Amino acid sequence: GIVMPAAQRNLAVVLLQERVDLTLAKEIFSFLARALGHLHEHGVIHGDFKPLNVMRAVSGEWVLIDLDGAVKLGAPIGAKALSTAFVGPEATFHAATGEVVFRVPSVDAATGATVPTGAKYKLLPAHPTFDLWSFMVVLYRAVAHKPLLEADDRDNLRGKRELMALYNWGAKALSEALADAMAALVADGVGAFERLVACDLLCWGLQEKPKDRPGSCEEVL
């Protein structure tokens, strides 16, 4: 088995109970970007990056946990159920039925085979940009003091409204989200230059198309 260091609390609790300022956010997310980058350099993505899967060790370091959702680069994502509040627009698909569904395979109980659900579609291959969208969603929560899209207590999108917002994500939605982040930074007394740097990073990381986002954690750092 894997022995993990003793931990105090997870990032979800910190974000819920504290108003994380930009200085602390930079400390936390610089560490997490390096941790994700380490995984990517070794050929896997985390696959389920979210506040609940980030723990603060007694030593003060931040630790990524719950690696059972990790996927080899290039392999299909989704053998483990995704936390849909932290996946990018590319994980959604407009089915022939008219419904918007997630490009997530399920496991056939009888055969153990992984099969698509809802419709025929191309499964989403694992790429660092998948984790980086999740990373930016969590960073947005820390900076804006609000979620990018409302989620339920299982870290899934709350309902159809949020699902459609993700499916239709584009320049208008991003602009509105960045305006909220900027307002929060102003309220926190963050200087003009640091506000611009923070919002530029969020703008880059929350682009609709994966190819328009940072391609690696090194670029984020």
C-alpha positions in Angstrom: 0.0 0.0 0.0 0.9 3.7 -0.2 1.7 5.5 3.1 0.6 9.1 3.1 1.7 11.8 5.6 -0.7 12.7 8.4 -3.1 15.4 7.2 -5.1 18.2 9.0 -7.9 19.1 6.6 -8.8 19.3 3.0 -8.9 22.3 0.7 -12.6 22.1 0.5 -12.9 22.9 4.2 -10.3 25.7 3.9 -12.2 27.3 1.0 -15.5 26.9 2.9 -14.3 28.3 6.2 -11.8 30.9 5.2 -11.5 33.8 2.8 -8.3 32.7 1.1 -6.3 35.8 0.1 -4.2 36.0 -3.1 -0.9 35.4 -1.2 -2.1 32.1 0.3 -3.7 31.1 -3.0 -0.4 31.6 -4.8 1.3 29.4 -2.1 -1.3 26.7 -2.4 -1.6 26.6 -6.1 2.1 26.8 -6.9 2.6 23.7 -4.8 -0.4 21.9 -6.5 0.8 22.9 -10.0 4.1 21.2 -9.3 2.4 18.1 -7.9 0.2 17.8 -11.0 3.2 18.5 -13.2 5.0 15.6 -11.5 2.2 13.2 -12.4 2.1 14.5 -16.0 5.8 14.1 -16.4 5.3 10.4 -15.4 2.7 9.8 -18.0 -0.6 10.1 -16.1 -3.2 12.7 -15.3 -4.9 12.9 -11.8 -8.3 12.8 -13.5 -10.3 14.0 -10.4 -8.6 17.2 -9.2 -10.9 19.0 -6.8 -10.7 20.6 -3.3 -11.8 17.4 -1.6 -8.7 15.6 -3.1 -6.2 18.1 -1.8 -5.1 17.7 1.9 -2.9 19.9 4.0 -0.3 17.7 5.8 0.7 18.4 9.4 4.0 19.6 7.9 2.1 22.4 6.1 2.6 20.9 2.7 -0.4 20.3 0.4 -0.9 16.7 -0.8 -2.9 15.3 -3.7 -4.9 12.2 -2.8 -7.5 9.9 -4.4 -5.3 8.7 -7.3 -7.7 5.9 -8.2 -9.0 8.1 -11.0 -5.6 8.6 -12.5 -5.4 7.8 -16.2 -2.5 7.2 -18.5 -1.9 9.9 -21.1 -3.8 9.1 -24.2 -6.1 6.6 -22.6 -9.9 7.2 -22.4 -11.0 9.2 -19.3 -13.9 8.1 -17.3 -13.7 4.5 -16.1 -14.2 6.2 -12.7 -17.2 8.5 -12.4 -16.1 12.1 -13.0 -16.8 15.0 -10.6 -18.7 16.9 -13.3 -18.3 20.3 -11.6 -14.6 20.1 -12.3 -14.5 18.9 -16.0 -14.2 21.1 -19.1 -16.7 21.8 -21.9 -14.9 19.1 -24.0 -16.3 16.5 -21.7 -19.9 17.2 -22.8 -21.6 15.9 -25.9 -24.9 16.7 -27.6 -26.6 13.3 -28.1 -28.9 12.4 -31.0 -31.7 12.4 -28.4 -31.3 16.1 -28.0 -29.8 15.7 -24.5 -26.4 17.0 -23.4 -24.5 14.2 -21.8 -21.0 13.6 -20.6 -18.4 11.7 -22.6 -18.0 9.1 -19.8 -17.9 5.4 -20.2 -19.5 3.1 -17.7 -18.5 -0.4 -16.6 -20.7 -3.3 -17.7 -21.5 -5.3 -14.6 -21.8 -8.6 -16.5 -18.6 -8.4 -18.6 -16.5 -5.8 -16.8 -16.0 -4.0 -20.1 -16.0 -0.3 -20.3 -18.7 1.0 -22.6 -20.1 4.4 -23.6 -23.4 5.6 -22.2 -26.2 7.6 -23.7 -24.9 7.8 -27.3 -22.1 6.9 -29.6 -19.3 9.4 -29.3 -15.5 9.6 -29.3 -14.2 9.0 -25.7 -12.1 11.8 -24.2 -8.4 11.0 -24.2 -6.4 11.9 -21.1 -4.3 15.0 -21.6 -2.7 17.5 -19.1 -5.3 20.1 -20.2 -8.0 18.0 -18.5 -6.4 18.4 -15.1 -5.5 22.0 -15.9 -9.1 23.0 -16.4 -10.0 21.4 -13.0 -7.0 23.2 -11.5 -8.3 26.6 -12.9 -11.8 25.9 -11.6 -10.5 25.4 -8.1 -8.2 28.4 -8.4 -11.2 30.5 -9.5 -13.1 29.3 -6.4 -10.2 30.5 -4.3 -9.8 33.9 -6.0 -13.5 34.8 -6.7 -14.7 33.3 -3.4 -17.5 31.5 -5.4 -17.8 28.5 -7.6 -17.4 28.8 -11.4 -20.6 26.7 -11.7 -22.9 25.6 -8.9 -22.3 22.0 -7.7 -24.0 19.6 -5.4 -22.5 18.0 -2.3 -21.0 15.2 -4.5 -19.0 17.7 -6.6 -21.3 17.2 -9.6 -23.0 20.1 -11.5 -26.2 21.0 -9.6 -28.6 20.6 -12.5 -29.5 21.0 -16.2 -28.9 24.8 -16.0 -25.3 24.3 -15.0 -24.8 21.5 -17.5 -26.0 23.7 -20.3 -23.7 26.5 -19.1 -20.7 24.2 -19.3 -21.8 22.9 -22.7 -22.2 26.4 -24.1 -19.1 27.8 -22.3 -17.5 30.5 -24.4 -16.2 34.1 -24.4 -19.3 35.7 -22.8 -19.5 33.3 -19.9 -15.7 33.6 -19.4 -15.9 37.4 -19.4 -18.7 37.4 -16.8 -16.7 34.9 -14.6 -13.5 37.1 -14.9 -15.5 40.2 -13.9 -16.6 38.5 -10.7 -13.1 37.4 -10.0 -11.8 40.9 -10.6 -14.4 42.4 -8.3 -13.4 39.9 -5.5 -9.8 40.8 -5.9 -10.6 44.5 -5.7 -12.6 43.8 -2.5 -9.7 42.0 -1.1 -7.4 45.0 -1.6 -5.2 43.3 -4.2 -3.1 45.7 -6.3 -3.8 46.4 -9.9 -0.9 44.5 -11.4 -1.5 41.4 -9.3 -5.2 41.5 -10.2 -4.4 41.6 -13.9 -1.9 38.7 -13.6 -4.4 36.6 -11.7 -7.2 37.2 -14.2 -5.0 36.7 -17.2 -4.0 33.3 -15.8 -7.7 32.4 -15.2 -8.6 33.6 -18.7 -5.9 31.4 -20.2 -6.8 28.4 -18.2 -10.6 28.5 -18.6 -10.6 28.7 -22.4 -13.3 26.6 -24.1 -11.0 24.7 -26.3 -8.2 22.6 -24.7 -5.7 23.7 -27.3 -6.1 27.3 -26.2 -5.2 26.5 -22.5 -1.8 26.0 -21.0 -0.4 22.7 -22.3 1.5 21.9 -19.1 1.8 22.9 -15.4 5.2 24.3 -16.2 3.5 27.0 -18.3 1.3 27.8 -15.4 4.2 28.3 -13.1 
